[in-house]
Amino acid sequence: MIRATRDGLRTTTGEDIDGMIDRLERLAADLKALRDGADPSALAADATILDGWMEHYMPIPVLVGGATGHPTLPGKGRLIRTSDLWVMTEDHGCARSMSRWYRLGRPLEAETTHS
């Protein structure tokens, strides 16, 4: 959602409109590449690793899990919630949120299974 303030237009997260446009353009470029046959795992080759992940639904689908190598949320295995989930491809081991690609580590059930 975009809000008008005295300082200009802002998204609900406080991000400026140019920042949102940049994110959407990068998402659009990735979607076009997938449409044209690009390998999702190649697009996600340098992406943040999301371990212990599971699909999570709010009014929009997102992923939650322990992130390692995130560009703005430092730490190893830091619990995060992704932005809106746009592409989910377990077969290729990656997912594309509004903001970026994620390489999928083990899903949550793999970590909680007891032998």
C-alpha positions as CSV (number, residue, x, y, z in Angstrom):
1,M,0.0,0.0,0.0
2,I,1.2,3.5,-0.8
3,R,0.5,6.4,1.6
4,A,0.8,10.1,0.8
5,T,2.6,12.1,3.5
6,R,4.0,15.6,3.8
7,D,7.4,14.2,2.7
8,G,5.9,12.6,-0.4
9,L,4.6,9.1,-1.2
10,R,5.7,6.2,0.9
11,T,4.8,2.5,1.0
12,T,3.4,1.0,4.2
13,T,7.0,-0.1,5.0
14,G,8.3,3.4,4.7
15,E,10.1,2.5,1.4
16,D,10.1,5.3,-1.2
17,I,8.2,4.9,-4.4
18,D,11.4,4.7,-6.5
19,G,12.6,1.9,-4.3
20,M,9.3,0.0,-4.8
21,I,9.5,0.6,-8.6
22,D,13.1,-0.8,-8.6
23,R,12.0,-3.9,-6.7
24,L,9.0,-4.4,-9.1
25,E,11.2,-4.0,-12.1
26,R,13.7,-6.6,-10.8
27,L,10.8,-8.9,-10.1
28,A,9.4,-8.3,-13.6
29,A,12.8,-9.1,-15.2
30,D,13.0,-12.4,-13.2
31,L,9.4,-13.3,-14.2
32,K,10.2,-12.6,-17.9
33,A,13.4,-14.6,-17.7
34,L,11.4,-17.6,-16.2
35,R,8.8,-17.2,-19.0
36,D,11.6,-17.3,-21.5
37,G,12.9,-20.5,-20.1
38,A,15.6,-19.4,-17.6
39,D,16.6,-22.0,-15.0
40,P,15.3,-20.7,-11.6
41,S,18.2,-22.2,-9.7
42,A,20.7,-20.3,-11.9
43,L,18.8,-17.0,-11.2
44,A,19.0,-17.9,-7.5
45,A,22.6,-19.0,-7.5
46,D,23.9,-16.3,-5.1
47,A,20.6,-15.9,-3.2
48,T,20.1,-15.9,0.6
49,I,19.7,-19.4,2.0
50,L,16.4,-19.9,3.9
51,D,16.7,-23.0,6.2
52,G,13.9,-24.5,8.2
53,W,11.4,-22.9,5.8
54,M,7.7,-23.4,5.4
55,E,5.0,-21.7,3.4
56,H,3.1,-19.2,5.5
57,Y,0.0,-17.4,4.5
58,M,-1.1,-13.9,5.5
59,P,-3.4,-12.0,3.2
60,I,-0.5,-12.9,0.8
61,P,1.7,-15.9,0.7
62,V,5.2,-15.5,2.2
63,L,7.9,-17.8,3.5
64,V,9.3,-17.9,7.0
65,G,12.6,-19.5,8.0
66,G,16.1,-19.1,9.2
67,A,18.0,-16.8,6.8
68,T,21.8,-16.9,6.2
69,G,23.5,-14.4,3.9
70,H,20.6,-11.9,3.7
71,P,21.8,-8.6,2.3
72,T,20.1,-6.4,5.0
73,L,19.3,-8.9,7.8
74,P,22.7,-10.2,9.1
75,G,23.3,-13.4,11.0
76,K,23.2,-17.1,10.4
77,G,19.8,-18.8,10.7
78,R,18.1,-15.5,11.6
79,L,14.3,-16.0,11.7
80,I,12.7,-13.9,9.0
81,R,9.5,-13.6,7.0
82,T,9.9,-12.9,3.3
83,S,8.0,-10.3,1.4
84,D,5.2,-11.4,-0.9
85,L,5.9,-14.8,-2.4
86,W,5.7,-14.6,-6.3
87,V,7.5,-17.8,-7.4
88,M,7.8,-21.1,-5.5
89,T,9.8,-23.9,-7.2
90,E,10.8,-26.6,-4.8
91,D,11.9,-28.7,-7.7
92,H,14.6,-26.1,-8.4
93,G,15.2,-25.4,-4.7
94,C,14.4,-21.7,-4.8
95,A,11.7,-19.1,-4.4
96,R,11.2,-15.5,-5.6
97,S,9.6,-13.0,-3.2
98,M,8.8,-9.4,-4.1
99,S,12.3,-8.4,-3.0
100,R,14.7,-11.2,-3.9
101,W,15.4,-14.8,-4.7
102,Y,15.9,-17.4,-1.9
103,R,17.7,-20.7,-2.2
104,L,15.7,-23.3,-0.2
105,G,17.5,-25.3,2.4
106,R,15.6,-28.0,4.3
107,P,11.9,-27.6,4.8
108,L,10.7,-27.4,8.4
109,E,9.4,-30.9,8.6
110,A,12.9,-32.3,7.7
111,E,14.3,-30.6,10.7
112,T,11.6,-31.7,13.2
113,T,11.4,-35.4,12.1
114,H,12.7,-37.7,14.8
115,S,14.2,-41.1,14.1
